[in-house]
């Protein structure tokens, strides 16, 4: 299948898994909306740093000053 795991990354903080089995990612400025195969959704603040399609991973970097 084509689901991805989404991770939050920060300056020197490593990777934190924030959502599994994501099928939909929508970027609207600093807001990133995520939806899973089961219909769960979440919105996080940051920017997409990297997308690894081979390993089904999306990395979002939290921008300083965004909470």
Backbone as CSV, one residue per row, in Angstrom:
resi,resn,N_x,N_y,N_z,CA_x,CA_y,CA_z,C_x,C_y,C_z
1,UNK,0.840,-1.178,0.000,0.000,0.000,0.000,0.884,1.240,0.000
2,UNK,0.266,2.400,0.026,1.031,3.637,-0.114,0.954,4.532,1.121
3,UNK,0.648,3.973,2.276,0.601,4.775,3.486,2.008,5.180,3.907
4,UNK,2.074,6.266,4.673,3.365,6.732,5.183,3.243,7.007,6.670
5,UNK,4.369,6.939,7.347,4.459,7.384,8.728,5.005,8.808,8.712
6,UNK,4.473,9.651,9.587,4.879,11.051,9.621,5.620,11.307,10.928
7,UNK,6.770,11.956,10.805,7.637,12.223,11.947,7.862,13.722,12.084
8,UNK,7.929,14.198,13.328,8.322,15.576,13.608,9.808,15.546,13.931
9,UNK,10.556,16.425,13.302,11.991,16.533,13.567,12.293,17.962,13.992
10,UNK,13.289,18.096,14.846,13.687,19.420,15.309,15.188,19.520,15.378
11,UNK,15.640,20.663,15.762,17.079,20.894,15.846,17.673,20.003,16.937
12,UNK,18.340,18.937,16.509,19.032,18.042,17.433,18.130,17.189,18.307
13,UNK,16.826,17.109,17.996,15.906,16.358,18.847,15.540,14.992,18.293
14,UNK,16.076,14.629,17.156,15.759,13.332,16.575,14.382,13.314,15.939
15,UNK,13.840,12.111,15.742,12.544,11.930,15.095,11.502,11.501,16.118
16,UNK,10.309,12.125,16.030,9.191,11.733,16.882,8.027,11.339,15.981
17,UNK,7.603,10.083,16.061,6.471,9.610,15.264,5.216,10.340,15.716
18,UNK,4.539,11.023,14.784,3.321,11.732,15.166,2.059,11.104,14.568
19,UNK,2.202,10.303,13.500,1.033,9.639,12.937,1.471,8.508,12.009
20,UNK,0.750,7.395,12.081,1.019,6.235,11.235,-0.070,6.090,10.179
21,UNK,0.238,5.367,9.117,-0.719,5.008,8.065,-1.401,6.228,7.435
22,UNK,-0.618,7.266,7.181,-1.149,8.498,6.585,-1.287,8.324,5.077
23,UNK,-2.471,8.689,4.571,-2.736,8.627,3.139,-2.821,10.008,2.510
24,UNK,-3.061,11.046,3.322,-3.316,12.376,2.781,-2.542,13.412,3.581
25,UNK,-1.802,14.254,2.865,-1.056,15.357,3.470,-1.399,16.617,2.685
26,UNK,-1.877,17.637,3.390,-2.191,18.916,2.749,-1.441,20.016,3.467
27,UNK,-0.688,20.810,2.704,0.096,21.905,3.265,-0.606,23.215,2.944
28,UNK,-0.867,23.995,3.984,-1.471,25.318,3.830,-0.662,26.286,4.684
29,UNK,0.384,26.844,4.098,1.288,27.696,4.872,2.031,26.852,5.886
30,UNK,1.948,27.256,7.157,2.614,26.504,8.225,1.747,25.376,8.772
31,UNK,0.483,25.291,8.330,-0.399,24.222,8.782,-0.304,23.027,7.840
32,UNK,-0.115,21.853,8.430,-0.052,20.619,7.656,-1.132,19.687,8.188
33,UNK,-2.097,19.359,7.335,-3.198,18.474,7.714,-2.862,17.057,7.272
34,UNK,-3.076,16.106,8.177,-2.776,14.700,7.933,-4.037,13.875,8.141
35,UNK,-4.268,12.880,7.298,-5.401,11.971,7.460,-4.922,10.540,7.247
36,UNK,-5.461,9.632,8.045,-5.047,8.230,7.973,-6.032,7.383,7.184
37,UNK,-5.640,6.151,6.968,-6.474,5.171,6.274,-7.763,4.901,7.063
38,UNK,-7.728,5.102,8.382,-8.896,4.862,9.236,-9.759,6.106,9.417
39,UNK,-9.398,7.211,8.777,-10.190,8.433,8.873,-9.786,9.369,9.991
40,UNK,-8.764,9.014,10.761,-8.274,9.912,11.807,-7.557,11.087,11.143
41,UNK,-7.612,12.245,11.780,-6.928,13.400,11.206,-6.237,14.206,12.304
42,UNK,-5.256,14.986,11.869,-4.479,15.802,12.794,-3.898,16.953,11.982
43,UNK,-3.775,18.108,12.613,-3.110,19.248,11.992,-1.910,19.615,12.848
44,UNK,-0.770,19.782,12.202,0.459,20.163,12.901,1.016,21.424,12.252
45,UNK,1.874,22.113,12.995,2.511,23.327,12.499,3.970,23.062,12.181
46,UNK,4.420,23.511,11.037,5.804,23.335,10.629,5.903,23.374,9.121
47,UNK,6.951,22.758,8.594,7.089,22.642,7.140,7.650,21.267,6.799
48,UNK,7.285,20.790,5.623,7.762,19.485,5.166,9.244,19.614,4.850
49,UNK,10.037,18.816,5.543,11.487,18.839,5.353,11.927,17.802,4.333
50,UNK,11.296,16.618,4.394,11.732,15.518,3.524,10.588,14.531,3.339
51,UNK,10.505,13.961,2.149,9.554,12.882,1.858,10.355,11.724,1.296
52,UNK,10.300,10.586,1.983,11.023,9.383,1.575,9.993,8.360,1.110
53,UNK,9.720,8.343,-0.184,8.688,7.449,-0.719,9.080,5.983,-0.640
54,UNK,10.355,5.700,-0.798,10.813,4.302,-0.745,10.547,3.686,0.625
55,UNK,10.751,4.466,1.684,10.568,3.960,3.043,9.271,4.437,3.685
56,UNK,8.405,5.100,2.918,7.075,5.517,3.376,7.155,6.429,4.600
57,UNK,8.008,7.458,4.519,8.193,8.383,5.640,8.074,9.827,5.160
58,UNK,7.429,10.648,5.988,7.356,12.088,5.763,7.925,12.751,7.015
59,UNK,8.827,13.703,6.810,9.458,14.399,7.932,9.005,15.856,7.934
60,UNK,8.474,16.283,9.068,8.018,17.670,9.240,8.912,18.319,10.277
61,UNK,9.413,19.501,9.928,10.266,20.236,10.863,9.452,21.345,11.493
62,UNK,9.426,21.346,12.818,8.719,22.392,13.545,9.525,23.682,13.417
63,UNK,8.851,24.723,12.985,9.522,26.011,12.841,9.561,26.713,14.193
64,UNK,10.661,27.394,14.469,10.770,28.094,15.740,9.697,29.160,15.816
65,UNK,9.097,29.297,17.007,8.062,30.282,17.223,6.657,29.760,16.950
66,UNK,6.518,28.539,16.437,5.207,27.956,16.183,4.891,26.938,17.262
67,UNK,3.717,27.042,17.862,3.295,26.089,18.891,1.946,25.513,18.587
